[in-house]
Amino acid sequence: MSQAGPPHLAFNDGKRSKSDFLSTKAGWCLVASNLRETAPERTALIVAASVGRAYAAIAAHFYPQHE
């Protein structure tokens, strides 16, 4: 998350450190519902029931040939 910038999508399922999450500069971040109240400044949160599955679905959309 520390290298993400405004054009990037990051994710936080609650297993990362809180300081990494709060300091990200990612434009968007997939988060678990219990993290939706702690948004980093300038990061749009996308709440997902399963952060890992949501991230995988988005990645598959952008990289359909990747195995």
C-alpha positions in Angstrom: 0.0 0.0 0.0 2.9 2.3 0.6 3.8 2.5 -3.1 0.2 3.0 -4.3 -0.7 6.4 -5.8 -3.9 8.1 -7.0 -4.3 5.9 -10.1 -4.0 2.6 -8.1 -6.4 0.2 -6.4 -5.3 -1.2 -3.1 -7.0 -3.5 -0.7 -7.1 -4.0 3.1 -8.8 -7.0 4.7 -7.8 -5.9 8.2 -4.6 -8.0 8.3 -2.3 -5.1 7.4 -1.1 -2.6 9.9 -3.4 0.4 10.5 -0.6 2.9 9.8 0.0 1.4 6.3 -3.7 1.7 5.6 -4.1 5.3 6.9 -1.0 6.4 5.0 -1.8 5.0 1.6 -2.2 7.4 -1.3 -4.1 4.9 -3.4 -7.1 6.4 -5.3 -9.3 3.5 -4.3 -9.2 0.8 -1.7 -11.2 -2.3 -1.2 -12.0 -2.8 2.5 -13.9 -5.0 4.8 -17.0 -3.4 6.3 -15.4 -2.9 9.7 -12.9 -0.6 8.1 -15.2 1.7 6.3 -15.2 4.4 9.0 -11.4 4.9 8.9 -10.8 6.2 5.4 -7.4 7.6 4.4 -7.6 11.1 3.1 -8.2 11.2 -0.7 -8.9 7.5 -0.9 -12.3 6.3 -2.0 -13.3 3.2 -0.1 -15.1 0.3 -1.8 -16.6 -1.9 0.9 -16.7 -5.6 0.0 -17.9 -8.7 1.9 -14.9 -10.6 0.7 -12.0 -8.3 -0.1 -9.8 -11.0 -1.7 -12.6 -12.2 -4.0 -13.5 -8.6 -5.0 -9.9 -7.9 -5.8 -9.5 -11.1 -7.8 -12.7 -10.3 -9.8 -11.4 -6.8 -10.6 -8.0 -8.1 -11.6 -9.6 -10.8 -13.9 -11.5 -8.0 -15.6 -8.4 -6.0 -16.4 -6.2 -9.0 -17.1 -8.4 -11.7 -18.6 -5.5 -13.7 -20.1 -3.6 -14.0 -16.9 -3.6 -17.5 -15.3 
